[in-house]
Amino acid sequence: MEERKLLQSFLAESQKELPPRRMRDSYIEVLLPLGSQPELREKYLTVQNTIRFGRILEDLDSLGVLICYMHTRVQEAKMSPLSIVTALVDKIDMCKTSLSPEQDIKFSGHVSWVGKTSMEVKMQMFQAGIYKSAHP
């Protein structure tokens, strides 16, 4: 509890105190090595040897939160003074109905809009010619 109180001192008291941020400041790319790490692949497979899409959605949710933390990062603090949660997912576009468990998946994303109490993150997922987009 004391640690959380200390973190409050890092919160800006007004919008004017916040440093300017660009979309590229929060951009990140992450590789899910399904093809190159068979031991990891096991955690993503169903009994039919297909990808568990729920696990992919969990990864996208975690990535969205990480992107938000990158955008709101305070250099002086070891931890973020903010609590970030996913409020909703606007849209998921899928160009193909299945993912290959034999190929790596690349996720990327960035903050695309910021308000006073919320922000929008756009993310993409690529796999060997497959394109998917999520907007939480």
HELIX and SHEET records of a PDB file:
HELIX    1   1 GLU A    2  GLN A    8  1                                   7    
HELIX    2   2 GLN A   15  GLU A   17  5                                   3    
HELIX    3   3 MET A   23  SER A   26  5                                   4    
HELIX    4   4 PRO A   38  ARG A   41  1                                   4    
HELIX    5   5 GLU A   42  TYR A   44  5                                   3    
HELIX    6   6 PHE A   53  HIS A   71  1                                  19    
SHEET    1   A 5 ILE A  28  LEU A  32  0                                        
SHEET    2   A 5 ILE A 105  VAL A 114 -1                                        
SHEET    3   A 5 MET A 119  GLN A 127 -1                                        
SHEET    4   A 5 ILE A 130  HIS A 135 -1                                        
SHEET    5   A 5 LYS A  91  MET A  94 -1                                        
END                                                                             
